[in-house]
Amino acid sequence: MTNRLTTRLAPALTLVAAIVALSACSSTGNDNVAETPPPPSMEPSCGADQLASYVGQPASDEVIAKITAWRGDKPMRVIKPGMAVTMDYRPDRLNVQVDDNGNIKGFNCT
């Protein structure tokens, strides 16, 4: 009787032993995965914080040329009241905000 019981249980015991052995081989999933890099900084990177001295000045060709020369080949746009602008986010792009009187009212990076 014991022999028949052992014969019937042998496949099940083999399966249990295999599952236990394989579970010891599993990993947490973090062993070979590189750490995810942090997202890019959302801090302004266009230099808007360095141009406060221009706020209140007329957005004349001369003043805009000075800012453009300071920026080099980096993207920049002058935004006048009512002007249509794209809503894409570009932290390296300088926006020069102009008020109804044609004066620079501020700068931002978007």
C-alpha positions in Angstrom: 0.0 0.0 0.0 2.8 2.4 0.9 4.4 1.6 -2.5 1.3 2.6 -4.4 0.9 5.8 -2.4 4.5 6.8 -3.1 4.1 6.1 -6.8 1.0 8.3 -7.0 2.5 11.2 -5.0 5.9 11.1 -6.7 4.9 13.4 -9.6 3.2 15.9 -7.3 6.2 16.0 -5.0 8.5 16.4 -7.9 6.4 19.4 -9.1 6.4 21.0 -5.7 10.2 20.5 -5.4 10.7 22.1 -8.9 8.5 25.1 -8.0 10.4 25.7 -4.7 13.7 25.4 -6.5 12.6 27.9 -9.3 11.2 30.4 -6.8 14.7 30.6 -5.2 16.0 31.7 -8.6 13.6 34.6 -9.1 14.8 38.1 -8.6 13.0 41.2 -7.4 13.2 42.7 -10.9 15.7 45.4 -9.8 18.9 43.4 -10.0 19.8 44.2 -13.6 17.7 47.3 -14.3 19.5 50.6 -14.4 18.0 53.2 -12.1 15.6 55.6 -13.9 17.2 59.0 -14.4 15.4 61.9 -12.8 13.3 64.0 -15.1 14.9 67.1 -16.7 14.8 70.2 -14.5 11.8 72.4 -15.0 13.7 75.4 -13.8 14.0 78.2 -16.4 17.1 77.7 -18.5 16.7 80.5 -21.0 18.1 83.3 -18.9 14.8 85.1 -18.2 15.9 85.8 -14.6 18.9 87.7 -15.8 17.0 90.3 -17.9 15.0 92.2 -15.2 16.8 95.4 -16.1 15.0 95.5 -19.4 11.5 95.4 -17.9 9.7 98.7 -18.5 12.0 99.7 -21.5 10.5 100.1 -24.9 10.6 96.9 -27.0 12.4 98.8 -29.7 14.5 97.2 -32.5 17.6 98.3 -30.7 16.7 96.8 -27.3 15.5 93.5 -29.0 18.7 93.4 -31.0 20.7 93.7 -27.7 18.8 90.8 -26.1 19.1 88.8 -29.3 22.9 89.3 -29.4 23.1 88.3 -25.7 21.1 85.1 -26.5 23.2 84.1 -29.5 21.6 81.4 -31.6 19.2 80.3 -28.9 15.5 80.5 -29.6 13.7 83.7 -28.7 10.3 85.3 -29.5 8.8 88.7 -28.9 5.1 88.3 -27.9 2.9 91.4 -28.3 -0.7 91.7 -27.0 -3.2 89.6 -29.0 -0.4 87.8 -30.9 -1.0 84.1 -31.5 1.7 81.8 -30.1 2.3 78.1 -30.1 1.8 76.3 -26.8 4.7 73.9 -27.1 7.0 73.8 -24.1 10.6 74.7 -24.8 12.5 75.6 -21.6 15.4 77.0 -23.7 13.2 79.5 -25.5 13.1 83.1 -24.2 9.8 84.9 -24.5 9.8 88.6 -24.4 6.4 89.8 -23.2 5.4 93.2 -24.5 2.5 95.3 -23.1 -0.1 97.5 -24.9 2.3 100.5 -24.8 5.1 98.6 -26.6 7.2 98.2 -23.4 8.7 95.1 -22.1 6.6 93.8 -19.3 8.6 90.6 -18.6 10.4 87.5 -19.7 9.7 83.8 -19.3 11.0 80.5 -20.6 8.5 78.3 -22.5 
